[in-house]
Amino acid sequence: MTLPADCNSMAELRAEIDRLDAQLVQMLVRRAAFIDRAAELKPAENLPARIDTRVAEVIDNVRGMAADHGLDPALAEDVWRTLIEWSIAREERLLSR
């Protein structure tokens, strides 16, 4: 794993950021597949797309992980709230079929 200090030029640094971005996109694709599966499973358990206690749990978990790793918890929360709202909207579309 390349560390930021290992980069000796902006070109190297940008290449590493691009690699990280590609990994993040792949992870988001995988997460979306789990959201799709949730939309398949929720009807059998009579669960809605939005479960406020689960949203709060995810936000608390992410804020804690961010703080533990030196990332601003507010930034993590902002990113995850966007991701959660997108996920809920996706589930709602799938559940309405």
C-alpha positions, 0 to 999 in steps of 0.5 A: 500500500502506497502512503502519501509520503511515498509520493514524490510528485503530484502525478504520483499522488494523483494516480494514487487518488485515482486508484482510491476513487476506483476502489470507492466506486467498486465498494459503492457498487457492492453496497448498492447490490446489498441495498437491492437484496434488502429490497427483496428481503424486506417485504417478507419481514414487513419492513419499510425502506426507511427504518429510522432506528437503523439510519441512526445506528448507521450514522452513529457507527460511521461517526465512531469509525471516523473519529477512531481513524482521525477523520472528521465525524461530521464529514463522514456523517454528511457523506453517509446521510447522502448515501443513506438517502440515495439507498432508501430512495432506491429501495422505495423504487424497488419495493413499489414494483 
